[in-house]
Amino acid sequence: MQSSELSGRESCSIIIEGEWIYNASLQVISNLQNESFSLRSKTAEVFNLLVQNHKNIVTSELFFQTVWSDKFVSENVLKQSISELRSYLGENSKSIIKTVPKQGYCLSANIDVLSIENNLSMLLTEGNKKPGKEACIIDTPEIQKPKPQQRIISDNRDKSAVTRRIAEYTKSVIKSIRDRGWSQYSIVFTVCVFCPLIMALTISQFQLRQYKQREQNQQVRYYSLVAGRDFFKEILSRYYSTPQAEKELFKSVLDKSGVQIERFTGSIESQLGKLVALFELYRIGGYYNEARLIISRIEENVEALYGKNSTEFVQVKFDTIEILINLRRRQEAYDVARYVLEITKQQHLENNQLLAKAFFLAGRAYLFCMEPFCERADSMKNGEQLTRTALELYQAELDEDAIEIADTYYLLNWFIRTGKEKIALVESAKDIYQRKLGDYHEKTAAALVELGRILTFYERRWEQGEAFLLKAFEIHKQLYPDNHPAMAVINGYLGEHYFMVSQYDKAIRYSLIASKITSASRGEGNDSHLEDLMLTARSMLYRGDPENAKKILNKAFDIIRRHKLTPAFLIFRALNSTLLRTQIMLKENIPDYPQLIEEINNSKETFKASGSVLVHEHQTQLLLYYPEHFSNKKYLDNLRILFNNLNPKSRYLYRSDLLFLQERASQLCSIISPSFCVEVTSSFSDIDFNNG
């Protein structure tokens, strides 16, 4: 069957290997077990191209040119469509749609073509001619922007029309048989009337069931939305009618509303709507712990209404992952994201946008997953792959300035280690956010924050980085109350920036604000709070205030003990190295010599930045307390390792840290000898602390 024979459009069916029926107009594949599968528009176009070139190789280039109009998409997008088709064609699908290495794909199955409309009268007027290629006309739909999957039968009138047409065709066939004689047409009648009739009725019944199920689901959604809308209005009405609309009063209203929902005895649909509204209000208010409890109850209701493998359940799980990430519950977010991705791949392979969101959130979860739960190098590599897959799926389905694509650009930037590439990705995201959402939106502000951090960490363009961060800070103040978790994040970033450029008073001010907000909104037992405390302590120490630095560090370690925390590996090491520097400055907790040697050996199992920092602190203790055992060479070698690790990949090793270590080494080197001080000065002379 050549493509030249397949132009125009008619309603027709193709029988594949005598087991499957493909209706090109409806884009439906059915099997002998009365199972029908509706194809996505792009997958249908891929299949049409295979049918048009039956038993010939269709190259990947032709697929991309015809189906995607030469729009840049990766090979994975085509592979997904082929995978979907094979999933519908049973165990021998790979022999039906063959992969031709380095060329493309080939439909090698035996096919027959039947038409329900014009083919029937054509066959009867031409005698015993069997259905052939010329009897069916299939066209490849015009390349157009993909649309959401449409329901196959829009209403009962469509079903009646199908039935009416079939009855008319059957009557015309019977009349022709009576006029010409039964024997001449018995075989033709059997093949060409009853088979298409049964096929059409089977498909029609399946479509009607599908429509009724969708109608029922829509009705459930409608009642949930109505209940949610009314509940939302009721809460806001109570909130804004109070004399002072304070944030704590708002939370009190939400908490009492949660009790009201607990006692609600109406339908599960109405309860679901109320829970969704309450969840959104908690999330908007920044009460993530409360939002986490509510989303668990929403999961239960959605599972009861729609089922555990439904689209609705997956979408609720998406919200769960987002909340877990906001709570910095890294391991739990990682586990849920992997589980949801597997469900989506197994149950919703045909839904590109749902699949893209699952890949996207899995990428985010990998980004946040750190030791001891995830090996950092592997989690970054896997996260980048997942995020790139999400980007490919979104680009194949959405306009180039879609918010989802901007979100994926922004996420992908976190896995990239080249400053210029990071800037290009984030600027692309920022431009989309500004066009679609405006300047005063949280996503626009987040992109400005990230540009500022990239300019600071990767380009050492301190003033430009500060300008972007301050601009984002002003947007945050317009969007959020002072004690919102988002304000903790931007204050923390400003504190880190000023720490890097050795403006320690500003660093302390912003870091303490971040610490206070984080503790109040999310509780003190989390990594973000510990990070803020660590940077505050270092700023105090480097400013020359070791006593207050010690108090902050004692608070951090007390939180870890009381909450039985397992902090992220790098944060815990950063706290330990800061504590060692404080103890050295105060000359406290002097270890004995064997203990010190053991600590050095335990810290240098790898030459990661954090490991080499701890080794340097212990070597400094050796220099200060046991100079007779001190090795000049080992000390200088470790300094060089620290210098080489001064790059954005080394978290919590900053320019300001090396400036502090330089000053300390210059003061302590005289304990060994004047010549050693010359070597130390020479080691630091090659480092440009301003330009990297």
C-alpha positions in Angstrom: 0.0 0.0 0.0 1.7 3.2 -1.2 1.1 6.6 0.2 -0.2 7.9 -3.1 -3.2 5.6 -2.7 -4.0 7.1 0.6 -5.3 10.6 0.1 -8.6 12.2 1.2 -10.6 11.0 4.2 -13.2 8.3 4.6 -14.4 6.3 7.5 -12.7 2.9 7.3 -11.2 0.1 9.3 -8.0 -1.9 8.8 -7.8 -5.5 10.0 -4.2 -6.3 11.2 -3.1 -9.9 11.3 -6.8 -10.9 11.7 -6.7 -9.9 15.3 -6.8 -6.1 15.6 -9.0 -3.5 14.0 -7.8 0.1 13.4 -10.3 2.8 12.7 -8.3 5.7 11.3 -11.1 8.3 11.6 -11.7 7.6 15.3 -8.1 6.8 16.0 -9.1 3.6 17.8 -7.5 0.2 17.9 -9.7 -2.7 19.0 -9.0 -6.4 19.5 -11.1 -9.6 19.5 -11.6 -9.4 23.3 -13.7 -6.2 22.7 -11.0 -4.0 24.2 -10.6 -0.7 22.5 -7.7 1.8 22.9 -7.9 5.5 21.8 -4.7 6.8 20.4 -3.1 10.1 21.0 -3.2 12.3 17.9 0.6 12.1 17.3 0.6 8.3 17.9 -2.2 7.9 15.4 -0.3 10.0 12.8 2.8 7.7 13.4 0.6 4.6 12.8 -1.0 6.1 9.7 2.4 6.7 8.3 3.3 3.0 8.9 0.1 1.9 7.3 0.6 4.1 4.3 4.1 2.5 3.8 3.0 -1.0 4.7 6.0 -3.4 4.6 8.3 -0.6 3.7 10.8 1.1 6.0 9.7 4.5 7.4 12.8 6.5 8.4 13.0 8.5 11.5 13.5 11.6 9.4 10.2 11.0 7.6 8.4 10.6 10.9 9.8 13.8 12.3 9.2 15.7 9.0 5.6 14.5 8.7 4.3 14.1 12.2 6.2 16.8 14.0 6.7 19.2 11.0 10.5 19.3 11.5 10.0 20.7 15.0 13.0 19.8 17.1 12.2 16.8 19.3 14.3 13.9 20.4 14.3 10.3 19.3 12.6 9.4 22.6 9.3 11.1 21.5 9.1 8.8 18.4 10.1 5.8 20.5 7.3 6.6 23.0 4.7 6.5 20.2 6.0 3.2 18.9 6.0 1.8 22.4 2.3 2.9 22.8 1.3 1.1 19.6 3.2 -2.0 20.6 1.5 -2.0 23.9 -1.9 -2.3 22.2 -0.8 -5.0 19.7 -0.1 -7.8 22.2 2.8 -10.1 22.7 4.1 -10.2 19.1 4.0 -6.5 18.7 7.7 -6.2 18.0 7.4 -8.5 15.0 4.4 -6.5 13.8 6.1 -3.2 14.1 9.8 -4.0 13.4 12.7 -1.8 14.4 15.2 -1.4 11.6 18.4 -0.4 13.4 19.8 3.1 12.4 16.9 3.5 9.9 13.4 3.5 11.3 10.4 1.3 11.6 8.4 -1.0 9.4 4.8 -2.4 9.7 5.3 -6.0 8.6 1.9 -7.4 9.5 -0.7 -8.7 7.1 -3.5 -6.2 6.7 -6.9 -6.1 5.1 -8.9 -3.0 4.6 -12.7 -2.7 5.1 -14.9 0.3 4.7 -18.3 0.6 6.4 -19.6 3.2 3.9 -18.6 3.4 0.2 -16.7 0.2 0.2 -19.8 -1.9 0.8 -21.7 -0.7 -2.3 -18.5 -0.8 -4.4 -17.9 -4.5 -3.5 -21.5 -5.5 -4.3 -21.5 -3.8 -7.7 -18.2 -5.4 -8.7 -19.0 -9.0 -8.0 -16.9 -11.2 -5.8 -13.9 -8.8 -5.7 -12.3 -9.0 -2.2 -11.6 -5.9 -0.2 -8.4 -4.4 -1.4 -6.1 -1.4 -0.9 -8.1 0.8 -3.2 -11.3 0.3 -1.1 -10.1 2.2 1.9 -8.9 5.8 2.0 -6.9 6.9 5.0 -5.1 10.2 5.2 -2.5 11.5 7.6 -4.2 14.4 9.5 -2.9 17.8 8.9 0.0 18.6 11.2 -1.5 20.8 13.9 -0.9 21.8 17.5 -1.7 18.7 19.7 -5.0 19.0 21.5 -6.3 17.3 24.6 -7.7 13.9 24.0 -11.3 14.3 22.8 -14.1 12.0 23.8 -14.9 9.6 20.9 -18.7 10.0 21.0 -19.9 13.4 22.1 -23.5 12.5 22.9 -26.2 9.9 22.4 -27.2 11.5 19.1 -23.7 10.5 17.7 -24.3 6.9 18.7 -27.8 7.0 17.1 -26.3 8.4 13.9 -23.8 5.5 13.7 -26.5 3.0 14.3 -28.8 4.6 11.7 -26.1 4.6 9.0 -25.3 0.9 9.7 -29.0 0.1 9.3 -29.2 2.0 6.0 -26.1 0.2 4.6 -27.6 -3.2 5.7 -30.9 -2.5 4.0 -29.2 -1.5 0.7 -27.1 -4.7 0.8 -30.2 -6.9 1.4 -32.0 -5.1 -1.5 -29.0 -5.7 -3.8 -29.0 -9.4 -2.8 -32.7 -9.8 -3.5 -32.2 -8.2 -6.9 -29.1 -10.2 -8.0 -29.6 -13.5 -6.2 -28.3 -14.9 -2.9 -25.6 -17.3 -4.1 -23.6 -14.7 -6.0 -23.2 -12.6 -2.9 -23.3 -14.9 0.0 -19.6 -14.8 0.8 -19.4 -11.0 0.1 -22.4 -10.4 2.3 -21.0 -12.4 5.2 -17.6 -10.7 5.1 -18.5 -7.2 4.1 -21.8 -6.7 6.0 -21.8 -8.7 9.2 -18.1 -8.2 10.1 -18.1 -4.4 9.7 -21.6 -4.4 11.4 -20.3 -6.3 14.4 -17.1 -4.2 14.5 -19.0 -1.0 14.4 -21.6 -2.0 17.1 -18.8 -3.3 19.3 -16.8 -0.1 19.0 -20.0 2.0 19.5 -20.9 0.1 22.7 -17.4 0.5 24.0 -17.5 4.2 23.2 -20.9 4.7 24.9 -19.6 3.0 28.1 -16.5 5.2 27.9 -18.6 8.3 27.5 -20.9 7.4 30.4 -17.9 6.8 32.6 -16.4 10.1 31.7 -19.8 11.8 32.2 -20.0 10.3 35.6 -16.5 11.5 36.5 -17.3 15.0 35.3 -20.3 15.1 37.5 -18.2 14.0 40.5 -15.7 16.7 39.7 -18.5 19.3 39.3 -20.0 18.6 42.7 -16.5 18.7 44.3 -15.7 22.0 42.6 -19.0 23.6 43.7 -18.5 22.4 47.3 -14.9 23.7 47.3 -15.9 27.1 45.8 -18.6 27.6 48.5 -16.3 26.5 51.3 -13.5 28.8 50.0 -15.9 31.8 49.9 -17.2 31.0 53.4 -13.7 30.9 54.9 -12.5 34.1 53.2 -15.8 35.8 54.3 -15.2 34.9 57.9 -11.5 35.9 57.7 -12.0 39.3 56.1 -15.0 40.2 58.3 -12.8 40.0 61.4 -11.6 43.3 63.0 -7.9 42.4 62.4 -7.2 40.1 59.5 -3.9 38.7 61.0 -2.1 35.7 59.8 -2.5 33.7 63.0 -6.2 34.4 63.0 -6.3 33.1 59.5 -4.6 29.9 60.5 -7.0 29.6 63.5 -10.0 29.8 61.1 -8.4 27.2 58.9 -7.8 24.8 61.8 -11.4 25.2 63.0 -12.6 24.6 59.4 -10.6 21.3 59.4 -12.6 20.2 62.5 -15.8 21.1 60.6 -14.8 18.9 57.7 -14.1 16.0 60.1 -17.7 16.2 61.3 -19.1 16.6 57.8 -21.7 13.9 57.1 -22.5 14.7 53.5 -21.3 13.0 50.3 -17.7 12.1 49.7 -17.7 14.3 46.7 -18.6 17.4 48.8 -16.1 16.5 51.5 -13.4 16.1 48.8 -14.2 19.6 47.5 -13.9 21.1 51.0 -10.6 19.3 51.6 -9.1 20.5 48.4 -10.0 24.1 49.2 -8.6 23.8 52.7 -5.4 22.3 51.3 -4.9 25.2 48.9 -5.5 27.7 51.7 -2.9 26.0 54.0 -0.5 25.9 51.1 -1.0 29.6 50.2 -0.5 30.5 53.8 2.8 28.5 54.0 1.5 26.0 56.5 3.1 23.0 54.9 2.8 20.6 57.8 -1.0 21.1 57.9 -1.2 20.9 54.2 0.6 17.5 54.3 -2.1 16.1 56.7 -4.9 17.4 54.5 -3.4 16.0 51.3 -3.3 12.6 52.9 -7.0 12.7 53.4 -7.6 13.9 49.9 -5.6 10.9 48.6 -8.0 8.6 50.5 -11.1 10.2 49.0 -9.7 10.4 45.5 -8.7 6.7 45.6 -12.2 5.8 46.8 -13.8 7.9 44.0 -11.5 7.3 41.0 -9.2 4.4 41.9 -5.5 4.2 42.7 -4.3 4.1 39.1 -6.5 7.0 37.9 -5.3 10.3 36.5 -6.9 12.1 39.4 -4.9 10.0 42.0 -1.7 10.7 40.2 -2.4 14.4 40.1 -3.0 14.4 43.9 0.3 12.6 44.4 2.0 15.4 42.4 0.7 17.9 45.1 2.0 15.5 47.8 5.5 15.6 46.2 5.5 19.4 46.1 4.5 19.7 49.7 7.2 17.1 50.8 9.8 19.1 48.9 8.7 22.3 50.6 9.0 20.6 53.9 12.5 19.4 52.9 11.5 15.8 53.7 14.0 14.7 51.0 13.9 10.9 51.4 10.0 10.8 51.5 9.7 13.1 48.4 12.3 10.9 46.6 10.4 7.7 47.3 6.9 9.1 46.4 8.2 10.6 43.2 9.7 7.3 42.0 6.5 5.5 42.9 4.3 8.0 41.0 6.6 7.9 38.0 6.3 4.1 37.7 2.5 4.3 38.0 2.3 7.0 35.3 4.5 5.0 33.0 2.5 1.8 33.5 -1.0 3.3 33.5 -0.9 6.6 31.5 1.7 6.1 28.8 -0.6 7.8 26.3 -0.9 11.0 28.4 2.2 13.0 27.4 1.6 15.9 29.7 0.9 13.8 32.8 4.0 11.7 32.0 6.0 14.9 31.5 4.9 16.2 35.0 5.8 12.8 36.6 9.3 13.0 35.0 9.6 16.6 36.1 8.8 16.0 39.7 11.0 12.9 39.8 13.8 15.2 38.6 13.1 17.7 41.4 13.1 14.9 44.0 16.5 13.6 42.8 17.8 17.2 43.0 16.8 17.4 46.7 17.9 13.9 47.6 21.3 14.0 49.3 23.5 11.8 51.3 23.0 9.6 53.3 19.8 8.8 51.3 21.3 9.4 47.8 24.8 9.4 46.5 25.1 12.9 45.2 26.8 12.3 41.9 24.3 9.6 40.9 21.2 11.6 42.0 22.4 14.6 40.0 23.0 12.5 36.9 19.7 10.7 37.2 17.8 13.9 37.9 19.2 15.6 34.8 18.1 12.7 32.6 14.6 12.7 34.1 14.4 16.5 33.6 15.6 16.4 30.0 13.0 13.7 29.3 10.3 16.0 30.8 11.5 18.8 28.6 11.3 16.7 25.5 7.8 15.6 26.3 6.6 19.1 27.0 8.2 20.5 23.9 6.5 17.9 21.7 3.1 18.8 23.2 3.1 22.5 24.2 3.8 25.9 22.8 7.4 27.0 23.2 6.5 29.7 25.7 4.4 27.4 27.9 4.9 27.8 31.7 5.6 24.1 32.0 8.6 24.5 29.6 9.8 27.5 31.6 9.6 25.5 34.8 11.6 22.7 33.2 14.3 25.1 32.0 14.6 26.5 35.5 14.9 23.0 37.0 17.4 21.8 34.4 19.7 24.7 35.3 20.3 23.1 38.7 21.9 20.0 37.2 24.2 22.0 34.8 27.7 23.0 35.9 28.6 25.5 33.2 27.8 29.1 34.1 27.0 30.3 30.6 24.6 27.4 30.0 22.9 28.0 33.3 22.4 31.6 32.6 20.9 30.8 29.2 18.4 28.4 30.7 17.3 30.7 33.5 17.1 33.7 31.3 14.8 31.7 28.9 12.6 30.8 31.9 12.6 34.4 33.2 11.6 35.8 29.8 8.6 33.3 29.6 7.5 34.1 33.2 7.7 37.8 32.6 5.6 37.6 29.3 3.0 35.2 30.7 2.9 36.0 34.4 4.3 39.5 34.8 7.1 41.0 36.8 5.4 40.6 40.2 5.0 36.8 40.3 6.8 34.3 42.5 8.2 32.4 39.5 9.7 35.6 38.0 11.2 36.4 41.4 12.7 32.8 41.7 14.3 33.2 38.2 15.8 36.5 39.3 17.2 34.9 42.5 18.7 32.1 40.5 20.4 34.5 38.0 21.8 36.4 41.0 23.2 33.2 42.5 24.7 32.0 39.2 26.4 35.4 38.7 27.8 35.2 42.2 28.9 31.5 42.3 29.9 30.9 38.7 30.9 34.2 37.3 32.1 36.1 40.4 30.2 39.1 39.3 29.3 40.1 42.8 27.6 43.4 42.2 25.3 42.1 39.4 24.4 39.1 41.5 23.5 41.3 44.5 21.4 43.5 42.2 19.3 40.6 41.0 18.9 39.2 44.5 17.7 42.6 45.9 15.3 43.0 43.0 13.8 39.6 43.8 13.7 40.5 47.5 11.5 43.5 46.7 9.1 41.4 44.7 9.0 38.9 47.6 8.0 41.7 50.0 5.1 42.6 47.7 3.9 39.0 47.4 4.3 37.6 50.9 3.9 38.5 54.6 7.2 38.9 56.5 6.9 35.5 58.2 6.1 33.5 55.1 8.5 30.5 54.3 9.3 32.2 50.9 10.8 35.1 52.8 13.0 32.7 54.7 14.4 31.4 51.4 15.2 34.9 50.0 16.7 36.1 53.3 18.8 32.9 53.4 20.1 33.5 49.9 21.0 37.2 50.7 22.8 36.0 53.9 24.8 33.5 51.9 25.7 36.1 49.3 26.9 38.6 51.8 28.9 35.9 53.6 30.6 35.1 50.3 31.7 38.7 49.8 32.8 39.0 53.4 30.1 41.5 54.5 29.6 39.7 57.7 27.2 42.1 59.5 24.7 41.9 56.6 25.2 38.2 56.4 24.4 37.8 60.1 21.3 40.0 59.8 19.7 38.2 56.8 20.7 34.7 58.1 19.1 35.2 61.5 15.9 36.5 59.9 15.9 33.3 57.7 16.5 31.1 60.7 13.7 32.8 62.7 11.1 32.4 59.9 12.1 28.8 59.1 11.8 27.8 62.7 8.4 29.4 63.1 6.9 28.2 59.8 8.4 24.7 59.4 9.8 23.9 62.8 13.4 24.0 63.9 14.3 20.4 63.0 15.1 20.8 59.3 18.2 21.2 57.1 17.3 24.7 56.0 17.3 25.9 59.6 20.6 24.2 60.3 22.1 25.8 57.2 21.0 29.3 58.3 22.5 28.6 61.8 25.8 27.4 60.2 26.2 30.5 58.1 25.3 32.7 61.0 28.0 31.1 63.2 30.6 31.3 60.5 29.9 35.0 59.9 30.2 35.7 63.6 33.5 33.7 63.8 35.0 35.4 60.8 34.0 38.8 62.2 36.0 37.9 65.3 33.2 36.8 67.7 33.9 33.2 68.5 31.9 33.2 71.7 28.6 34.0 70.0 29.5 31.7 67.1 29.9 28.9 69.7 26.4 29.6 71.1 24.8 29.4 67.6 26.6 26.1 66.9 25.6 24.6 70.3 22.0 25.4 69.4 22.4 23.6 66.0 23.8 20.5 67.5 21.2 20.5 70.3 18.4 20.6 67.6 20.0 17.6 65.9 20.1 15.7 69.2 16.6 16.6 70.4 14.9 15.9 67.1 17.1 12.9 66.4 17.8 14.3 63.0 20.0 12.8 60.2 21.0 16.0 58.5 22.2 16.1 54.9 25.8 14.9 54.9 27.3 18.1 53.6 25.5 20.3 56.1 26.6 18.1 59.0 30.2 18.3 57.9 30.0 22.0 57.4 28.7 22.3 61.0 31.6 20.2 62.3 34.2 22.1 60.4 32.8 25.4 61.7 32.8 24.0 65.3 36.5 23.0 64.9 37.4 26.5 63.8 35.6 27.9 66.8 37.3 25.5 69.2 40.7 26.3 67.6 40.2 30.1 68.0 39.0 29.6 71.6 41.6 26.9 72.3 39.0 24.5 73.6 38.5 20.7 73.5 42.2 20.0 72.7 42.4 16.4 71.5 45.2 14.1 72.5 47.7 13.1 69.8 46.4 9.6 69.0 42.9 10.8 68.8 43.9 13.6 66.5 45.7 11.2 64.1 42.7 9.0 64.1 40.5 12.0 63.2 42.8 12.9 60.3 42.7 9.4 58.9 38.9 9.2 59.2 38.4 12.5 57.4 40.6 11.9 54.4 38.8 8.8 53.1 38.1 10.9 50.0 39.3 14.2 48.8 35.9 15.7 48.6 35.9 19.4 49.5 34.2 18.7 52.9 36.7 15.9 53.7 39.7 18.0 52.8 38.3 20.9 55.0 38.1 18.6 58.0 41.6 17.3 57.4 42.9 20.9 57.3 41.2 21.7 60.6 42.8 18.7 62.3 46.2 19.5 60.7 45.8 23.1 62.1 45.2 21.5 65.6 48.4 19.4 65.0 50.4 22.6 64.1 49.0 24.4 67.2 49.3 21.7 69.8 51.8 19.1 68.6 54.2 21.0 66.3 56.9 18.3 66.8 54.7 15.9 64.8 53.6 18.4 62.2 54.4 17.8 58.5 54.9 20.9 56.4 54.4 19.0 53.1 51.1 17.4 54.2 49.7 20.7 55.3 50.7 22.5 52.1 49.4 19.6 49.9 46.0 19.8 51.7 45.9 23.6 51.2 46.3 23.0 47.4 43.4 20.5 47.5 41.3 23.2 49.1 42.2 25.8 46.5 41.3 23.3 43.7 38.0 22.7 45.3 37.0 26.3 45.3 34.3 26.0 42.7 30.5 26.0 42.7 30.4 22.2 42.9 31.8 22.3 46.4 28.9 23.2 48.7 29.8 25.2 51.8 33.4 25.9 50.7 33.3 29.6 49.9 35.8 32.4 48.9 35.4 33.8 52.4 36.4 30.5 54.0 39.7 30.5 52.1 40.3 34.2 53.1 39.8 33.2 56.8 42.1 30.1 56.4 44.7 32.3 54.7 44.7 34.8 57.6 44.8 32.0 60.2 47.7 30.2 58.5 49.7 33.4 58.2 49.3 33.9 62.0 50.1 30.3 63.0 53.0 29.5 60.6 55.6 31.2 62.8 55.1 28.3 65.3 57.0 26.1 62.9 59.5 28.5 61.3 59.9 31.7 59.3 60.7 29.7 56.1 57.4 27.8 56.5 55.6 31.2 56.6 57.2 32.0 53.2 55.9 28.7 51.8 52.4 29.4 53.1 52.4 32.9 51.6 53.6 31.5 48.3 50.8 28.9 48.3 48.2 31.6 48.6 49.8 34.0 46.1 48.5 32.2 43.0 44.8 32.4 44.2 42.7 35.2 42.7 39.9 35.5 45.3 38.0 38.0 43.2 37.9 36.3 39.9 38.1 32.6 40.8 
